[in-house]
Amino acid sequence: MAMSRLMNFDLTALHSHIPEEWYILTEVERERFSQELINEVCAAHALYGLNLIAVAKRLKRDDYLFVDKECEVLKCFIVHLTWRVEITADWPSFTSYQSYEDFSKSWEDAYKN
């Protein structure tokens, strides 16, 4: 993953939609967690091959918000990183959202506990 792609990523739109229990990642964190996702997903996983960028993290959890900026319409994914190489399509688990607004309105339905 090219660091320049991460450094040029504009997070302005995310600021108005970030829930209280989440925080926006630094450039170094974006690089680290984006690479971790690449390391974890196997070829059978639905996220395999997507060019995802980590942009936010849920406090006290291993849930990360990733975006696919290469889509014509921005798509978001909450991914629960496992910190190991996975061999099935079941892990890491994820939920997709159609936009930052969709994420901020709906994430608690699946993740609040």
Secondary structure, DSSP 8 states (H G I E B T S, - for coil): --HHHHHT---HHHHTT--TTEEE--HHHHHHHHHHHHHH--TTSTTTT---EEEEEETTSSEEEEEETTSSS-EEEEEE--SS---STT-S-EEEESSHHHHHHHHHHHH--
